[in-house]
Amino acid sequence: MKRYFGVVVAIVFVVVAIVWAYRKYDTKTTESARDLNVERLRADYYDRVPWIRINPDEKTYRDEVTTFLRWYFKEVNEHQNKYGGNRQHDDYLTELTERAAKGKKDERLDEKKATYEYVRKAFDAFKGGSYAPAATFTNNGIRMDIVSFNKVTVGGEEKVRYELVIWGLPRELRIDDRGVRNVKANASFTIGWKLFDEKGKLLGEMNASGDPADRIDWPERYVKFFPPGVMLGHYDVDLMPAEFPADKEAKKKDPVPLKSVEIAFNISSRAQSGGGINAAYNWKLDVPAEWKMRPGQEWKGAQESIRPEEEIDPAKREKAAP
């Protein structure tokens, strides 16, 4: 019996090795199939999303973006049904927790968690079918959605927060010396506000430049299946005067109420081929009550400037026209 013992041990070893190799092969095959399916899903997404970015009709866009997102998350769900995955979509939080458990101190931990929550809020709106922007614009293949505009308190001052979702900005993958991946969108922003009375006369202007606050070029870093190619961010803007001093030449000396505003958003970018892209959006609307200052509030930073009458008053512009 002893002379067969070595043979039996060898056979058991071979069987164990075969089972181990098969399981390893099966695991790698499954992982490859899973990764290939993710790439297939991304390719299908990029095939479908261009119309979402360029659809010029606001009504059909609102209907079709809901249908598009429903399709995308149905595909995500089917992928997870077949290959598994975290249905809570909080892998990033788990990553932060594991780092902390290893004793790695992160002074930006609270900031990173807040960024995750910011992205997660948008993700849940997309996934839950509640995405309904207050205004939407498209130009040169880039769509800008103003998701909401609400009064907030920032640094003890009341502001109006414009929440933005921007589709289709060119992005670039960067990998540093440590192998850390980052995706950056090529974009710079300027905004201008023109304030008018009920007759269309220019009362005042505001201008701003710079990135949106909490600009997030790569939301997929925080929530794995966030729809690709989307930028998030917001602007916090000063309240507007409810009224302006009376025109010195007017017969009536009563203050002039603010009626409407024209907001010009401009995004400058560069395509991956090197060409420049400029996307311009104009939003005209009656000024909502919550955007206005209360009586007696001071318009901080206001400055007086001289403009040609034809530029200020549309009635005089018509008279001056040949």
Steps between C-alpha positions, in 0.01 A plus 500: 500500500784732585641471151176648366484780754726728301297437187174584682650818639620598155158436350329707773748780444436495126122503554525790745724689258256438216205620711693807613610580145147453370352728765765761431435473127125515558541808720715673240255405227211643701696818577587540132138449398390753764753759384406444136134551586580828677684617189207389284264700722722808477520467121121475474468803728734710286311393187172628645599808701586742212131568428444576869773763477383667178120463499386859436140454613463548875177303535621190316834519682325483835307192387794330331758557773268312737468213250875501439584482871239228555666294225849558643415396854305198375823389330694565821249291696521211252880515515492470877244220485742299288837595645422632847615827645418753767137602456542767768749679274710609796833334412674834539390529863621144561835595348530797738407281798759237409769763469414637843505146646858461377596806700534734201407845622313709247456868583252532212281213611194714579542687172516174304190366671316823422603471134366145492167617643487781243551253214268245656215751510527552123541126442184421697304757297623343176437145616171567675332668203463834677747693284310810382720807439346843547657620172707340225712631211719348230766650277785350297441149634511597868181504707465698820216421738413735784363238735368744759537853633435539871583753767776383734710652777874499435741657745212672676372661178198413291579379149324334209653162418487385138558122489653399165530176303710530185503224239773439242803707596821349356690311770856375533631206704815586693725254686764637735839351594337288770254349257206696642231558238307824466259629238492873428260694281635786293271792578498859624190697593367857493153626592331835456167631629306792347215640708201675339188690596156417360568707186824317424725781620837389634525566875818320599746223425701235681793301362695203628765262375652183637404139562177396668533419868541128574591445135513125441637393162502125576192396698564133413795511740254535788208291373608224263205494260439875490413588137832577327593834348311720748632793704338617824530832681315806623523878525400701807391844378417818691138604529383774263350837599122494496506857367738762368517878553270701277626634169618857566338614176169328567200704609420251774767460763382168637748211507492272195406137575714221361298293255715257299851365460702368209775260605778418253703186577815437297714186506833493316650159437734318265422186307731201522599572140627843610222723368336761720140465614289787629155425637274798575162488673254783563232465764230769512240499774303715743700527819357260762409664829755290695783646288426854618633684803269613775423872521789690652766241416815639341627377164860440605773574251270698271674754276367765265600504134409710197343334198357643175129566533432276199656211689293558813157596368343292217262789409795731430678222316208468260499877438873495429473213253531607131 
